[in-house]
């Protein structure tokens, strides 16, 4: 999984158009909420077969934090 594929996942999760978001965006500024967390967890499980830690996910501040967390989860798998 590369950063482009990951950004498509985030855009799909938030139902926004391609190129709308940047990896440096703050989650609290892009309407990332508990529903987005649940959707993200489900989509990651569906696409990659990886379980995300909801507590760690809740501590993420930026899209980059989510990307880093997913990369680690895929490696550990």
Secondary structure, DSSP 8 states (H G I E B T S, - for coil): --HHHHHHHHHHHHT--TTS--TT-BGGGTT--HHHHHHHHHHHHHHH-----HHHHHT--BHHHHHHHHHHHHHH-
